[in-house]
Amino acid sequence: MASDLGIVPPDDRDGCLQDVHWYSGSVGGAFQSYTIGNILAAQFYDAALNAHPEIPAEIASGEFGILRAWLTANIYRHGSKFTPNDTIKRATGEAMTTAPYLDYLRGKYGELYRLAASVH
């Protein structure tokens, strides 16, 4: 069975269970919360870029004002007023999705590991 990235470990020892975070602690460990954070970060960044395509140029010059303003307007100012799912949908227009994160991973690691552009 291939993963979304087209990588299949030879065995469990070399797969996800090699990290103690996956299988220790409550409810299956803690590592998955890092992954969820990465997925959401990619989704929020993608939504911010859709609203403000100039963000990468601003970041390249060492400035973060536009991105910070987007984060403040769409996420930070609401605090815990909405459920997490509602906050995500309000900020990005859709429920949590792995698509932006997988796009990021394919772009970052695709050439290095010669991954197929789309494994679906």
N, C-alpha and C positions, 0 to 999 in steps of 0.2 A: 504494500500500500504506500503510495507516494504522498508526501506532504505537499502543502501549497507551494513550497519552495522547490519541490522536486528532489529533496534530499531524504534518503532513507538510511538511518543508522544500521550497522550490521547486527546489533544486539542491544538489549536494554542497558547494559553497562556503558555503552558509548552513546546512548540516547539521552533523553531528558532526565532520566533517573540518576544520572551521574552527579547531579547537584542536589545536595541535601534539602534545599528549599522546596523541591517538588514533593517530597514525601514525608517531611517531618512537620510537627506542629499541628495546630488545629485545622480541621477541614482540608486536609491534603497538603499542608505546607503554606509557605508565604510567597514563593517565587511568582506565582500567578498574578499577584497584585502588582508586581513590577511590570509584567507584561500588559496588564490592563491599562496601567498608566502610560506605557509607551503607545499602545493602540489609541488611547484618547488624545495624547499629545499630537500624534500624527493627524488625527481627524480634526482637532481644533486648528492646527497649523494650516491644514488644507482649506478649511473654511475661511480662515483669516486671509490666506493668499487669494482666494476667490474674491473676497471683498476688497483686497488691497494688493494687487500684483506687484507693487513697488517694494514690498517688505524685504525680499532678498537683497535688493540693492541697498536699502537702508541698513540692514544688518552687516553687509559687506563693508560699509563705512563706519561700523562700530556704533551705530544708533539703533535703538529699539523702541522708539516712541510710538510708531504706528502699531506695531504688534502689541505693545503694552496697552495702548488705548483700546484696541480690539478686545483683548483679554479682559480688561476692566469692564467694558461696556457689555460684553456677552457672557462673562462668567463670574469674575470676582465680585462685582457689585451686588450680585444676587445672594451671596453667602449660601445659607441652607434654606432659602425661601422655597425652592423647588426640590423635587426629588432628583437624584442624580440622572435618571433617565430623561426627565423633563428638561433639565439643564442642558444635557447633550443635544437633545432635539431642538431646543430653542436656539442654541448657539450654532448648530451646524445644519439644521433643516432635516435631519434624519436621526434615527436611533443609532446607537453605537454600531460601528461597522469596522471590520478589519481591512477593508479595501485600501484606504490611504496608507496604513502601516505596511501592508504587503507591497504596495507600490514603492514606498520608501526603501524597504529591504531589497526588493528586486533592483532598484536603481543603484543602491549602494554596493550590493554584493553580486549582482548579476554578472557583470563583466569579470570580476575577480574569480568567481567560481564557475564561470561559463554556464550559468543557469538559463534555462529557456525563458523567453520573454513572458510567456503565459503557460502555466501548467494545468489550467482548468480543463 
